Each structure stands twice: as structure tokens, then as C-alpha cells.
Amino acid sequence: MRSHCGVENRLHWVLDVSFGEDASPVCKDNAPQNLSRLQNIVLNLIRLDATDKTKTSVRLKRKRAAWDGDTRLRILGLRPL
């Protein structure tokens, strides 16, 4: 039981720090669930990115992907033309 709580707390903390999940104003209909699913997908893609050898935070990797199209394509597993 204790290990499960640790996993849940670690995931929630990363989502809150990296994506500001607790401060999100999204609260209508299915939008919170949809946004949460998208954030989990993005978090998994960032964590699975083996091409970035630097030891940086998830938040910084997310920002770098937002600023740089090549980084974003690399994280998504797409190749630029």
C-alpha cells in the first residue's frame, strides 16, 4: 500500500510542478479529464525520450520542446523533412 501511495504522490507532484495542474482553470464538462490524459501522454513521451542526454527536469524539457520545433519533433518521434 505504501509503495502505491508513493507512486501516486510522485506522479501528482510531477504533473503539478511541470504542468501547473492544480492551478488549471479548466473545469467544464469532460475538459479536465481530457487535459489530464494529454498531460500524461506528454509526460510519458518526455520521459521516454532517450535522445536527450542532458539531466534536466521534465519542466525544462517541456519548455524546450515548446520553444524549439526540432526538439518537439524528436520527442514525438517524427523526423523533419
C-alpha positions as CSV (number, residue, x, y, z in Angstrom):
1,M,0.0,0.0,0.0
2,R,2.8,2.4,0.9
3,S,4.6,1.9,-2.5
4,H,1.3,2.6,-4.3
5,C,0.9,5.9,-2.4
6,G,4.4,6.9,-3.3
7,V,3.8,6.3,-7.0
8,E,0.6,8.3,-6.9
9,N,2.2,11.2,-5.0
10,R,5.2,11.3,-7.3
11,L,3.1,11.4,-10.4
12,H,0.8,14.1,-9.0
13,W,3.7,16.1,-7.9
14,V,5.4,16.0,-11.3
15,L,2.1,16.9,-13.0
16,D,1.6,19.8,-10.7
17,V,5.1,21.2,-10.9
18,S,5.6,20.6,-14.6
19,F,2.1,21.4,-15.9
20,G,0.6,23.5,-13.1
21,E,-2.2,21.1,-12.9
22,D,-3.6,22.4,-9.6
23,A,-3.8,26.0,-10.9
24,S,-5.6,25.0,-14.1
25,P,-8.9,26.9,-14.7
26,V,-10.2,24.0,-16.8
27,C,-13.3,22.7,-15.1
28,K,-16.2,22.3,-17.6
29,D,-17.7,19.0,-18.9
30,N,-15.0,16.5,-19.8
31,A,-12.2,19.0,-20.3
32,P,-10.4,18.2,-17.0
33,Q,-10.2,14.5,-17.8
34,N,-9.2,15.2,-21.4
35,L,-6.5,17.6,-20.4
36,S,-5.2,15.2,-17.8
37,R,-4.9,12.4,-20.4
38,L,-3.0,14.7,-22.7
39,Q,-0.7,15.8,-19.9
40,N,0.0,12.1,-19.0
41,I,0.8,11.3,-22.7
42,V,3.2,14.3,-22.9
43,L,4.8,13.3,-19.6
44,N,5.4,9.8,-20.8
45,L,6.8,11.0,-24.2
46,I,9.2,13.3,-22.4
47,R,10.3,10.5,-20.0
48,L,10.8,8.1,-22.9
49,D,13.0,10.5,-24.9
50,A,16.3,8.7,-25.0
51,T,18.0,11.2,-27.4
52,D,18.3,13.9,-24.8
53,K,21.4,13.0,-22.8
54,T,21.3,16.1,-20.5
55,K,20.0,15.6,-17.0
56,T,17.3,18.3,-16.9
57,S,13.9,18.5,-15.3
58,V,10.7,17.5,-17.1
59,R,9.6,21.1,-16.9
60,L,12.7,22.3,-18.7
61,K,12.4,19.6,-21.4
62,R,8.7,20.5,-21.9
63,K,9.6,24.2,-22.3
64,R,12.5,23.3,-24.6
65,A,10.0,21.4,-26.8
66,A,7.6,24.3,-26.8
67,W,10.3,26.7,-27.9
68,D,12.1,24.5,-30.5
69,G,10.3,22.7,-33.3
70,D,13.1,20.2,-33.8
71,T,13.1,19.2,-30.2
72,R,9.3,18.8,-30.3
73,L,9.5,16.6,-33.4
74,R,12.3,14.5,-31.8
75,I,10.2,13.9,-28.7
76,L,7.2,12.9,-30.8
77,G,9.4,10.5,-32.7
78,L,8.9,12.4,-36.0
79,R,11.7,13.3,-38.4
80,P,11.8,16.7,-40.1
81,L,11.6,16.8,-43.9
